[in-house]
């Protein structure tokens, strides 16, 4: 499965962006899909995750809780990350990833997208 992350861009502080992750060459069936980010000079950070099938359990990191929401769109076969009230600290390359496990932990992701740049200006 190849993943395509899209929706990044340059925005101002306080703006919103919606990132999408879609699979090609496969589906998200029975997968858990996660979003990670890597800010300049920092390690990759686990941001959010959602189970594709069954009960749509989600995880959102405390650092973005209340501003970021992860959801799935069965019609588009995508997992979206809605990011509101963006700050310059959210500037990062955002990656989506998937795994054939049901846990919402940051471990075990075997499929990765290419990343999409989000830049938030002050």
Secondary structure, 3 states (H helix, E strand, C coil): CEEEEECCEEEECCCCEEEEEEEECCCCCCCEEEEEEECCCCCEEEEEEEECCCCCCEEECCCCECCEEEEEECCCCEEEEEECCCCHHHCEEEEEEEECCCCCCCCCCCEEECCEEEEEEC
